[in-house]
Amino acid sequence: MLWSIAFACLLLVVVALKYLRPRGEQCPQCSAPREADLPLCRSCGWIYEAPGEEEEDYGDPEEERPWKPE
């Protein structure tokens, strides 16, 4: 029983170290560290969102079409 408690404690310590370690900002696709001044990831080409930049809403294409193709 002592071995199972020691193993459980060791497992908790390993999991805590893995998830509580500060890693900084990373690429969401490949987990490479992000360089702050680059808009693209050097490893995979992921395009980071710029702060203050919002996506444009193009709306529903069916609503904006004034005519229907035959």
Stockholm file with secondary structure:
# STOCKHOLM 1.0

chainA/1-70         MLWSIAFACLLLVVVALKYLRPRGEQCPQCSAPREADLPLCRSCGWIYEAPGEEEEDYGDPEEERPWKPE
#=GR chainA/1-70 SS CHHHHHHHHHHHHHHHHHHHSCCCCBCTTTCCBCCTTCSBCTTTCCBCCCTTCCCCCCCCHHHHCSSCCC
#=GC SS_cons        CHHHHHHHHHHHHHHHHHHHSCCCCBCTTTCCBCCTTCSBCTTTCCBCCCTTCCCCCCCCHHHHCSSCCC
//
